[in-house]
Amino acid sequence: MNTKYWEEEIEIASREELEKLQLERLKKTVAIAARSPFYQKVFEENGITPDSIQTLDDLKKIPFTTKAQMRDNYPYGLVSGELKKAVRLHSSSGTTGNPTVIFHSQHDLDSWANLV
């Protein structure tokens, strides 16, 4: 490796470039999440669409997801992609209610490994 950067294009980006990338990724995340039954309902109730996200400050429009909501939507209510793409599953034991379940795709794991 001939550089001191891991992801140079991001690490040397200007504040403006970084905020533009963050906004693009936030809109993409909203679009993906909206494919899940749970977030489709939450977003409809709160008037949230990818196009309603115009600035990073619009992140405030998105309500927090609680552990109770994760339990109430067990096991697949928060899944926004194809389950057949899931390669890993993380779950709580469910000792105080339904387990909380999170499915990960290979892309998720690759991104996670890059970040860590």
WORALIN-V323099 format. One record per backbone hydrogen bond with DSSP energy under -1.0 kcal/mol. CO is the residue of the C=O (numbers start at 1). NH is the residue of the N-H. E is the energy in kcal/mol with one decimal. If there is no record, write none. Layout:
co: (CO	CO)
nh: (NH	NH)
e: (E	E)
//
This chain:
co: (7	7	8	10	14	15	16	17	18	19	20	21	22	23	24	25	26	27	28	29	30	32	33	36	37	38	39	40	41	42	43	55	56	57	58	59	66	67	68	69	71	73	76	77	82	83	88	90	94	100	102	104	104	105	106	107	108	109	110	111	112)
nh: (10	11	12	13	18	19	20	21	22	23	24	25	26	27	28	29	30	31	32	33	34	35	36	40	41	42	43	44	45	46	48	58	59	60	61	62	70	71	72	73	74	77	79	38	85	86	104	102	97	92	90	87	88	109	110	111	112	113	114	115	116)
e: (-1.5	-2.5	-2.2	-1.1	-2.7	-2.6	-2.0	-2.2	-2.6	-2.4	-2.3	-2.4	-2.3	-2.5	-2.0	-2.4	-2.4	-2.1	-2.3	-2.9	-2.2	-1.7	-2.3	-2.4	-1.6	-2.4	-3.0	-2.0	-2.5	-1.3	-2.9	-1.5	-1.7	-1.7	-2.1	-1.5	-1.9	-2.4	-2.7	-1.3	-1.7	-2.6	-1.4	-2.3	-1.9	-1.8	-2.9	-2.9	-1.4	-2.1	-2.9	-3.0	-1.6	-2.0	-2.6	-2.6	-2.6	-2.6	-2.1	-2.2	-2.2)
//
